[in-house]
């Protein structure tokens, strides 16, 4: 267990940040799932609308450091390609 004041503070900060990051990641997954559900249903307009909502959320996740920016770019590219092929 940490004995230095600074180490104890780091533990508190890490715990707080972990909660926030998990919530952000869960939110991203929810938005992506909405797009994938619309794609699976074959509804191109709903999928396009869901992607339009998901895109800023994913990019915000990359900006906040929850996911890598290239992972977000890849995810958006693949989702838009799947929507285009409907």
C-alpha positions in Angstrom: 0.0 0.0 0.0 1.1 3.5 -0.8 2.8 5.4 2.1 3.7 8.7 0.4 1.2 11.4 0.2 1.8 11.9 -3.5 1.3 8.1 -4.1 -1.9 8.1 -2.2 -3.1 11.1 -4.3 -2.2 9.3 -7.5 -4.3 6.3 -6.4 -7.3 8.6 -5.8 -6.8 10.3 -9.2 -6.5 7.1 -11.0 -9.6 5.6 -9.4 -11.6 8.7 -10.3 -10.3 8.8 -13.9 -11.0 5.1 -14.3 -14.6 5.6 -13.5 -14.9 8.4 -16.0 -13.1 6.5 -18.7 -15.2 3.4 -18.3 -18.3 5.4 -18.6 -17.0 7.1 -21.8 -16.0 3.7 -23.3 -19.4 2.3 -22.5 -21.0 5.2 -24.1 -18.9 4.8 -27.3 -19.8 1.1 -27.4 -23.5 1.9 -27.1 -23.4 4.4 -30.0 -21.5 1.9 -32.2 -24.0 -0.9 -31.3 -26.9 1.4 -32.4 -25.2 1.7 -35.8 -24.5 -2.0 -36.1 -28.1 -2.9 -35.1 -29.4 -0.6 -37.9 -27.0 -2.2 -40.4 -28.1 -5.7 -39.3 -31.8 -4.7 -39.8 -30.9 -3.4 -43.3 -32.3 0.1 -42.6 -29.9 2.3 -44.5 -31.4 5.6 -43.3 -31.5 4.7 -39.7 -27.9 3.4 -39.9 -26.8 6.7 -41.5 -28.6 8.7 -38.8 -27.0 6.5 -36.1 -23.6 6.9 -37.6 -24.1 10.7 -37.7 -24.8 10.6 -34.0 -21.9 8.2 -33.2 -19.2 10.0 -35.1 -18.8 13.0 -32.7 -18.9 10.7 -29.7 -16.2 8.5 -31.1 -14.0 11.4 -32.0 -14.5 12.9 -28.5 -13.4 9.6 -27.1 -10.2 9.8 -29.1 -9.7 13.3 -28.1 -10.0 12.4 -24.4 -7.6 9.5 -24.8 -10.1 6.7 -24.1 -9.4 5.1 -27.5 -6.7 5.7 -30.1 -7.5 8.1 -32.9 -6.6 5.6 -35.5 -8.9 3.0 -33.9 -11.7 5.6 -34.2 -10.9 6.4 -37.8 -10.8 2.7 -38.6 -14.1 2.0 -36.9 -15.8 5.0 -38.6 -14.4 4.0 -42.0 -15.6 0.4 -41.7 -19.0 1.4 -40.4 -19.6 3.9 -43.3 -18.4 1.3 -45.8 -20.9 -1.2 -44.4 -23.7 1.4 -44.6 -22.7 2.3 -48.2 -22.9 -1.4 -49.2 -26.5 -1.7 -48.0 
